[in-house]
Amino acid sequence: MSLLITLMLAGGLLLVNGAAVLAETRVDLALVLAVDVSFSMEPDEQDLQRRGFAASLQSPEVHQAIRQGLLGRIAVVYVEWSGAFDQATVVPWTVIEQPADGLAFAERLLQSPVHRMGYTSISGVIDFGVRQLRQGGVQADRQVIDISGDGANNTGRTVTLARDEALAHGITINGLPIMLKRPSSLWDIEDLDLYFRDCVIGGPGAFMILVWEKAQFVEAIKAKIIREITDQWQPRSLVQPAQAVSAANCLAGEQRRHQPTAK
């Protein structure tokens, strides 16, 4: 009996120590890759997205960017999302330090099935991303949620509320607006890039990269990840045009959802 108690105590200590070791893992960047899989995304577009992220994490340029960091390692989690409660972790938090780590992450990603779900809740995935960063078991000098999508928030809470709460926690939100086709349905909005600029992204060094053509996917995603890893950004100029660009409507998606269906 005493031996059993000793073993149980030792096991408990190992679990505690293991959790402590995980919590003490420090990285230059904790990155949530949040990828849109709503029904507005065509299957070939979803496949291109996934292959673009996999190719980026396999590329020598990304590995070189990681090595240039103070600690030389980052932590990444890959999430697919659509509606307010439709988020799925495809590849859990993984520390990428050596090229083999990135190759293994990419291989696991490519082997996972792609899901398609309904509606678009950018606010939902921001909230989910914040929880992932809190529970990831890593300490990061920088925390980033990287959101790709082809539409505006149309369900869940207001996107600006979720964004502002994330920014208050020191999290940066970057965007990859996917603008492969002209708006053709009730759900589509004009100027998705302006919507992402004014309603989605924010925080220190926040930026977005647009995708206009399918051929741009891989290079756009790689450039985006490298920029996020290296944290190379220019502060906004103090000189601004006299005529400011009009702000986007951050409720555009919700308003379209409540419009009567055109007959």
C-alpha positions as CSV (number, residue, x, y, z in Angstrom):
1,M,0.0,0.0,0.0
2,S,2.8,2.4,0.9
3,L,4.5,1.6,-2.4
4,L,1.3,2.4,-4.3
5,I,0.9,5.7,-2.5
6,T,4.5,6.5,-3.2
7,L,4.0,5.7,-6.9
8,M,0.8,7.8,-7.0
9,L,2.5,10.8,-5.4
10,A,5.5,10.5,-7.8
11,G,3.1,10.3,-10.8
12,G,1.3,13.4,-9.5
13,L,4.5,15.2,-9.1
14,L,5.5,14.3,-12.7
15,L,2.2,15.6,-14.0
16,V,2.6,18.8,-12.1
17,N,6.2,19.2,-13.2
18,G,5.2,18.4,-16.8
19,A,2.6,21.1,-16.8
20,A,5.1,23.5,-15.3
21,V,7.7,22.7,-18.0
22,L,5.0,23.3,-20.6
23,A,4.0,26.6,-19.1
24,E,7.6,27.7,-19.0
25,T,8.1,27.2,-22.7
26,R,9.0,30.6,-24.0
27,V,8.8,31.6,-27.7
28,D,9.3,34.7,-29.8
29,L,5.8,34.5,-31.2
30,A,2.5,32.6,-30.4
31,L,0.6,32.5,-33.7
32,V,-3.0,31.5,-34.2
33,L,-3.6,30.7,-37.8
34,A,-7.4,31.1,-38.2
35,V,-8.7,29.9,-41.6
36,D,-12.2,30.5,-43.0
37,V,-14.1,27.3,-44.0
38,S,-17.5,28.8,-44.4
39,F,-19.7,27.8,-47.3
40,S,-18.8,30.9,-49.2
41,M,-15.3,29.4,-49.6
42,E,-15.2,27.1,-52.6
43,P,-13.5,23.7,-52.0
44,D,-10.6,24.5,-54.3
45,E,-10.1,27.8,-52.4
46,Q,-10.0,25.9,-49.1
47,D,-7.5,23.5,-50.6
48,L,-5.3,26.3,-51.8
49,Q,-5.5,28.0,-48.4
50,R,-4.4,24.8,-46.6
51,R,-1.6,24.1,-49.1
52,G,-0.4,27.6,-48.8
53,F,0.0,27.4,-45.1
54,A,1.6,24.0,-45.3
55,A,4.0,25.2,-48.0
56,S,4.9,28.2,-45.9
57,L,5.8,26.2,-42.8
58,Q,7.9,24.0,-45.0
59,S,9.8,26.8,-46.7
60,P,13.5,27.7,-46.0
61,E,12.5,31.4,-45.9
62,V,10.2,30.8,-42.9
63,H,12.7,28.6,-41.1
64,Q,15.3,31.3,-41.6
65,A,13.0,34.0,-40.2
66,I,12.4,31.8,-37.1
67,R,16.1,31.4,-36.5
68,Q,16.5,35.2,-36.6
69,G,14.3,35.6,-33.5
70,L,15.8,36.2,-30.1
71,L,14.9,32.7,-28.9
72,G,14.8,31.1,-32.4
73,R,11.4,29.4,-31.9
74,I,7.7,30.1,-32.3
75,A,4.5,28.3,-31.4
76,V,1.7,27.8,-33.9
77,V,-1.9,26.5,-33.8
78,Y,-4.1,25.9,-36.9
79,V,-7.8,26.6,-36.5
80,E,-10.7,26.4,-39.0
81,W,-13.7,28.5,-38.3
82,S,-17.1,29.7,-39.6
83,G,-20.1,30.4,-37.4
84,A,-20.1,31.8,-33.8
85,F,-19.6,28.4,-32.3
86,D,-18.0,26.6,-35.2
87,Q,-14.3,26.5,-34.6
88,A,-12.1,23.5,-34.8
89,T,-8.4,23.0,-33.9
90,V,-6.9,21.1,-36.8
91,V,-3.3,21.1,-35.5
92,P,-2.8,21.9,-31.8
93,W,-0.1,24.2,-30.4
94,T,3.3,23.1,-31.8
95,V,6.7,24.7,-31.0
96,I,8.6,25.2,-34.3
97,E,12.3,25.5,-33.7
98,Q,13.9,23.2,-36.3
99,P,13.0,22.8,-39.9
100,A,11.8,19.3,-39.0
101,D,9.2,20.8,-36.7
102,G,7.7,22.8,-39.5
103,L,7.7,19.9,-41.8
104,A,5.9,17.7,-39.3
105,F,3.3,20.4,-38.7
106,A,2.7,20.8,-42.4
107,E,2.4,17.1,-42.9
108,R,-0.1,16.7,-40.1
109,L,-2.1,19.6,-41.6
110,L,-2.2,18.1,-45.1
111,Q,-3.4,14.8,-43.7
112,S,-6.3,16.3,-41.8
113,P,-9.7,16.5,-43.6
114,V,-11.1,19.9,-44.5
115,H,-14.5,20.8,-43.0
116,R,-17.1,23.1,-44.5
117,M,-19.4,24.9,-42.2
118,G,-22.0,27.7,-42.4
119,Y,-22.2,31.5,-41.6
120,T,-19.2,33.7,-40.9
121,S,-18.3,34.8,-37.4
122,I,-15.0,36.7,-37.3
123,S,-15.9,37.8,-33.7
124,G,-16.3,34.1,-32.8
125,V,-12.9,33.1,-34.0
126,I,-11.3,36.2,-32.4
127,D,-12.7,35.1,-29.0
128,F,-11.6,31.5,-29.7
129,G,-8.2,32.7,-30.6
130,V,-7.9,34.6,-27.4
131,R,-8.8,31.5,-25.4
132,Q,-6.2,29.5,-27.4
133,L,-3.5,32.0,-26.5
134,R,-4.5,31.9,-22.8
135,Q,-4.5,28.1,-22.7
136,G,-1.6,27.4,-25.1
137,G,0.9,26.6,-22.4
138,V,3.5,28.9,-23.8
139,Q,4.9,32.3,-22.9
140,A,5.4,34.6,-25.9
141,D,6.9,38.0,-26.4
142,R,4.3,38.6,-29.1
143,Q,0.8,37.1,-29.6
144,V,-0.9,37.2,-33.0
145,I,-4.2,36.0,-34.4
146,D,-3.9,35.7,-38.2
147,I,-7.4,35.7,-39.8
148,S,-8.1,34.7,-43.4
149,G,-11.6,35.1,-44.8
150,D,-13.8,36.1,-47.8
151,G,-16.7,37.7,-46.0
152,A,-17.9,40.0,-43.2
153,N,-19.1,39.0,-39.8
154,N,-22.7,38.0,-40.0
155,T,-23.4,36.1,-36.8
156,G,-22.2,36.2,-33.2
157,R,-21.4,39.4,-31.4
158,T,-20.2,42.5,-33.1
159,V,-16.7,42.1,-34.5
160,T,-15.3,45.3,-33.2
161,L,-16.2,44.3,-29.6
162,A,-14.2,41.1,-29.9
163,R,-11.4,42.9,-31.7
164,D,-11.1,45.6,-29.1
165,E,-11.1,43.1,-26.2
166,A,-8.3,41.1,-27.9
167,L,-6.3,44.3,-28.4
168,A,-6.7,45.2,-24.7
169,H,-4.9,42.0,-23.9
170,G,-1.9,43.0,-26.0
171,I,-2.9,40.7,-28.9
172,T,-2.3,41.8,-32.6
173,I,-4.8,40.8,-35.2
174,N,-3.7,40.5,-38.8
175,G,-5.9,39.8,-41.9
176,L,-5.8,37.9,-45.2
177,P,-8.9,39.2,-47.1
178,I,-9.7,36.8,-49.9
179,M,-11.2,38.7,-52.8
180,L,-11.1,36.2,-55.7
181,K,-14.5,37.0,-57.0
182,R,-16.8,40.0,-57.3
183,P,-19.7,40.3,-54.8
184,S,-22.5,38.2,-56.4
185,S,-24.8,37.2,-53.5
186,L,-26.7,38.8,-50.6
187,W,-23.9,37.8,-48.3
188,D,-21.1,39.5,-50.2
189,I,-19.9,43.0,-49.5
190,E,-18.0,45.5,-51.5
191,D,-14.5,46.5,-50.4
192,L,-13.7,43.6,-48.1
193,D,-10.2,45.0,-47.8
194,L,-11.6,48.2,-46.2
195,Y,-13.8,46.1,-43.9
196,F,-10.8,44.2,-42.6
197,R,-8.8,47.4,-42.3
198,D,-11.4,49.2,-40.2
199,C,-13.2,46.4,-38.4
200,V,-11.0,43.4,-38.0
201,I,-7.2,44.0,-37.8
202,G,-5.5,46.0,-35.0
203,G,-2.7,46.1,-32.4
204,P,1.0,46.9,-32.7
205,G,2.2,46.4,-36.3
206,A,-1.2,45.1,-37.5
207,F,-1.4,44.6,-41.3
208,M,-3.2,42.7,-44.0
209,I,-2.3,41.2,-47.3
210,L,-4.9,40.9,-50.0
211,V,-5.4,37.8,-52.2
212,W,-6.9,38.8,-55.6
213,E,-6.0,35.7,-57.6
214,K,-5.6,32.0,-56.8
215,A,-2.0,32.0,-58.0
216,Q,-1.2,34.5,-55.2
217,F,-2.2,32.2,-52.3
218,V,1.1,30.5,-51.5
219,E,3.3,33.6,-51.9
220,A,0.8,35.8,-50.0
221,I,0.6,33.4,-47.1
222,K,4.3,32.9,-46.9
223,A,5.0,36.7,-47.0
224,K,2.5,37.2,-44.3
225,I,3.9,34.6,-42.0
226,I,7.5,35.8,-42.5
227,R,6.4,39.4,-41.7
228,E,4.6,38.2,-38.5
229,I,7.6,36.2,-37.4
230,T,10.2,38.9,-38.0
231,D,7.9,41.7,-36.7
232,Q,9.1,44.0,-39.4
233,W,6.7,47.0,-39.7
234,Q,6.7,50.7,-40.2
235,P,4.9,53.0,-37.9
236,R,2.1,54.9,-39.5
237,S,3.2,58.2,-41.0
238,L,2.3,61.4,-39.2
239,V,1.5,62.9,-42.6
240,Q,-2.0,61.9,-43.7
241,P,-4.1,63.0,-46.7
242,A,-6.4,66.0,-46.1
243,Q,-9.3,63.9,-47.4
244,A,-9.5,60.8,-45.2
245,V,-10.8,57.6,-46.7
246,S,-14.3,56.9,-45.5
247,A,-14.6,54.2,-42.8
248,A,-16.2,50.8,-43.6
249,N,-19.5,49.7,-42.2
250,C,-18.6,47.2,-39.5
251,L,-22.2,45.9,-39.3
252,A,-22.4,45.2,-43.1
253,G,-22.5,41.5,-42.7
254,E,-25.2,41.5,-40.0
255,Q,-27.3,43.9,-42.0
256,R,-27.2,41.7,-45.0
257,R,-28.2,38.7,-43.0
258,H,-31.4,40.4,-41.8
259,Q,-32.3,41.7,-45.3
260,P,-35.3,39.9,-46.9
261,T,-34.2,37.5,-49.6
262,A,-34.5,39.0,-53.0
263,K,-37.2,37.4,-55.2
